């Protein structure tokens, strides 16, 4: 009877491999979203700084002059907004998930403002269109960050997973250094004091 009662409890325990797979999947999603935001902001900033239109005029003496207007001339807010969105995503690389959700709102608003600048000048050539598309990518990445960052692993999650789901490291200097190379926390309780002493020797 006792064995039958224990069987459902054992089956209900979460599989460490499944947890690790889910953690890696969320970490990959985080990487894709942050990379999309950074690339979108970079392309939008590049497009905003390019020449959008050019006008050729011939003077009374027959001298021809060409005047070019960049995106910063036609939509002065486009470049600062794109740079602000990029700065928000760069800051996300060094912050926790709570700060990322706030920065995601900033990036989304910056992306929408940049996209608006492109939409207002669609007749100015391909660069406003390029900027608008990139800005929408930036805005989408910011919105995704705000919506999804709560489930993303923090930077120290891999150490927590190692402490919960892995067996103790053997008291062997080779095992210790292999564990350190694989990214495990040297202060983890799985690394025994004796192993740490051997590693320092």
C-alpha positions in Angstrom: 0.0 0.0 0.0 2.8 2.4 0.9 4.5 1.7 -2.4 1.3 2.5 -4.3 0.8 5.7 -2.4 4.4 6.9 -3.2 4.1 6.1 -6.9 1.8 9.1 -7.9 4.0 11.5 -5.9 7.1 10.3 -7.7 5.4 10.7 -11.1 4.2 14.2 -10.2 7.8 15.4 -9.6 9.0 17.7 -12.4 11.7 16.3 -14.7 14.9 18.2 -14.3 15.6 17.8 -18.0 12.2 19.3 -19.0 12.9 22.3 -16.7 16.3 22.8 -18.2 14.8 22.6 -21.8 12.1 25.1 -20.9 14.8 27.4 -19.4 16.9 27.2 -22.5 13.9 27.9 -24.7 13.0 31.0 -22.7 16.6 32.2 -22.8 16.7 31.7 -26.6 13.5 33.7 -26.9 15.1 36.5 -24.8 18.2 36.5 -27.1 16.1 36.7 -30.2 13.9 39.6 -29.0 16.8 41.6 -27.7 18.8 41.1 -30.9 15.8 42.1 -33.0 15.4 45.3 -31.0 19.0 46.3 -31.3 19.1 45.5 -35.0 15.9 47.3 -35.7 17.1 50.4 -33.8 20.4 50.4 -35.7 18.8 50.1 -39.1 16.2 52.8 -38.3 19.0 55.2 -37.1 21.0 54.5 -40.2 18.0 55.2 -42.5 17.2 58.4 -40.6 20.6 59.7 -41.2 20.7 59.1 -44.9 19.7 61.5 -47.7 16.0 61.1 -48.5 15.5 63.7 -51.2 17.6 65.7 -53.6 16.7 68.8 -55.6 18.6 70.1 -58.6 18.4 73.8 -59.4 20.0 75.7 -62.2 21.0 79.3 -61.5 20.9 82.3 -63.8 24.6 81.7 -64.8 23.8 78.2 -65.8 25.4 76.7 -62.7 23.6 73.6 -61.5 23.4 72.9 -57.7 22.0 69.9 -56.0 20.5 70.2 -52.6 20.0 67.0 -50.5 17.8 66.6 -47.5 18.4 63.9 -44.9 15.9 62.3 -42.7 17.1 64.5 -39.8 16.0 67.5 -41.9 12.6 66.3 -42.8 11.7 64.5 -39.5 14.0 65.8 -36.8 12.7 63.4 -34.1 13.3 60.2 -36.0 17.0 59.8 -35.3 16.8 60.6 -31.5 13.8 58.2 -31.1 15.7 55.4 -32.9 18.7 56.0 -30.8 16.6 56.0 -27.6 15.1 52.7 -28.6 18.5 51.2 -29.2 19.8 52.6 -25.9 16.9 51.0 -24.1 17.7 47.6 -25.6 21.4 47.9 -24.8 20.5 48.7 -21.2 18.4 45.5 -21.1 21.6 43.5 -21.5 22.7 44.5 -18.1 19.4 44.7 -16.2 16.9 42.3 -14.6 13.5 41.4 -16.0 11.6 44.0 -14.0 13.7 46.8 -15.5 13.5 45.2 -19.0 9.7 45.4 -18.9 9.9 49.1 -18.2 12.6 49.6 -20.9 10.4 47.6 -23.3 7.7 50.3 -23.0 10.3 53.0 -23.7 11.6 51.1 -26.8 8.1 50.4 -28.1 7.1 54.1 -27.9 10.4 55.2 -29.5 9.8 52.7 -32.3 6.3 53.9 -32.9 7.4 57.5 -33.0 10.2 56.6 -35.5 7.7 54.7 -37.7 5.4 57.7 -37.7 8.2 59.8 -39.1 8.7 57.3 -41.9 5.0 57.1 -42.6 4.7 60.9 -43.1 7.4 60.9 -45.8 6.7 57.7 -47.8 7.1 59.8 -51.0 10.6 60.7 -50.1 12.2 57.6 -51.5 13.2 54.1 -50.1 14.9 55.3 -46.9 11.8 56.4 -45.1 10.2 53.1 -45.9 13.3 51.2 -44.6 13.2 53.3 -41.5 9.5 52.7 -41.0 9.9 48.9 -41.3 12.9 48.8 -39.0 11.1 51.0 -36.5 8.1 48.6 -36.4 10.5 45.8 -35.7 11.9 47.9 -32.8 8.4 48.7 -31.5 7.4 45.0 -31.7 10.5 43.9 -29.9 9.8 46.4 -27.2 6.2 45.3 -26.8 7.3 41.6 -26.7 9.9 42.4 -24.0 7.2 44.1 -21.9 4.8 41.1 -22.3 7.3 38.3 -22.1 10.2 39.4 -19.9 8.5 38.2 -16.7 9.0 34.6 -17.8 12.6 35.0 -19.0 15.5 33.7 -16.9 17.7 36.2 -15.2 21.4 36.1 -15.7 21.9 34.0 -12.6 19.3 31.4 -13.5 21.8 29.0 -14.9 23.6 28.9 -11.6 20.3 28.3 -9.7 19.4 25.5 -12.1 22.8 23.9 -11.6 22.4 24.1 -7.8 19.0 22.4 -7.9 19.3 19.9 -10.7 22.8 18.5 -10.8 24.6 16.1 -8.6 27.6 17.1 -6.5 30.8 17.5 -8.3 33.4 14.9 -7.6 36.3 15.9 -5.4 38.6 16.0 -8.3 40.4 19.1 -9.7 39.7 18.1 -13.3 35.9 17.9 -12.6 36.1 21.2 -10.8 37.7 23.0 -13.7 35.4 21.3 -16.2 32.5 22.6 -14.2 33.9 26.1 -14.1 34.5 26.1 -17.8 30.8 25.0 -18.4 29.6 28.1 -16.5 28.7 26.7 -13.1 28.9 29.0 -10.1 32.2 28.3 -8.2 30.3 29.2 -5.0 27.6 26.6 -5.6 27.0 24.1 -2.8 27.4 21.3 -5.4 31.2 22.1 -5.4 32.3 20.7 -2.1 34.8 22.5 0.1 37.3 19.7 -0.5 37.0 20.2 -4.3 37.5 23.9 -3.9 40.7 23.3 -1.8 42.0 20.9 -4.5 41.2 23.4 -7.2 43.2 26.2 -5.4 46.2 23.9 -4.8 
